[in-house]
């Protein structure tokens, strides 16, 4: 399990080396998530339409390492967009991956951009 945790690392937009085409706008449901695979990673991509924003994070919930975050419920906590794990309701910031339940573990987040109705997720390599 330690290897799975270590393979995910947040990426700041200024550090992006590769913009991976995740799909088109139509491929992602409004105000919900979808899952893509990039190399050996499952990435949850969220079309937060009610905020007119897009987010991406690891699909693995670090609580039990289940690949479920793309099926979680989106919402906000004090104005911060969040995802709640559908299994155990642990919540994480979609902005910086921090655990909003006050627990130590967090999730990796990735920048998203939309160009000509195509959705791209940024990675280090």
Secondary structure, 3 states (H helix, E strand, C coil): CHHHHHCCCCCCHHHCCEEEEEEEHHHCCECEEEEEEECCEEEEEEEEHHHCEEEEEECEECCCCEECHHHCEEEEECCEEEEECCCCCCEEECCCCCECCCCCCCCCEECEEEECCEEEEEECC
